Amino acid sequence: GAGVSQTPSNKVTEKGKYVELRCDPISGHTALYWYRQSLGQGPEFLIYFQGTGAADDSGLPNDRFFAVRPEGSVSTLKIQRTERGDSAVYLCASSLDGTGEAFFGQGTRLTVV
Amino acid sequence: GNSVTQMEGPVTLSEEAFLTINCTYTATGYPSLFWYVQYPGEGLQLLLKATKADDKGSNKGFEATYRKETTSFHLEKGSVQVSDSAVYFCALSTLSNTGKLIFGQGTTLQVKP
């Protein structure tokens, strides 16, 4: 596609449920990033993929968060046993090879009730 | 650790006024510096960047100069327009081979006609 696509755009879930957030990067981009943006804050880094592998997952807050990119294109961020504190906008970005400009999607707004 | 601090907003200006949004950083090594902009209803977009000391990034009438001695990267524009109303994020990257970004908290700019 023309840009980074994230689905769904909004997700409301109950505390304790499992959620999956999807990111379709720009075609041909090998680098993919997940960030989390809480209200009134800047995005916080979660994880970086280069191809299929997670090259840096130092930003994942705990073991309830996991992300995959099995074919080096689409990525899924998975959150288990959601908590109200997980409510935020989850942003995905991609870049050609990790050294160039990062292009961001519009994000998925996750609300845990 | 590495961090970015921006002036708090919102910043409210009249059309054609001069804009400065302050940004200072703390980082090990020699980071690259960025300004991203988020227009209402849109995703984050790269506005400008600078990769070494004394470099000036510029785009759409905006400028920022990488000042190593003051660890700053202030955003300026000589004459703002209503269409510049957005949230502006300063960011740094210390790992040039990954593109991982550390963001400030964002500054909201409102330009009134």
Interface residues (C-beta under 8 A of the other chain):
Chain A: G3 V4 A31 Y33 Y35 G40 Q41 G42 P43 E44 F45 Y48 Q50 A55 D56 L91 A93 S95 G98 T99 G100 E101 A102 F104 G105 Q106 G107
Chain B: V4 Y36 E42 G43 L44 Q45 L46 K49 F89 A91 S96 N97 T98 G99 K100 L101 I102 F103 G104 Q105 G106
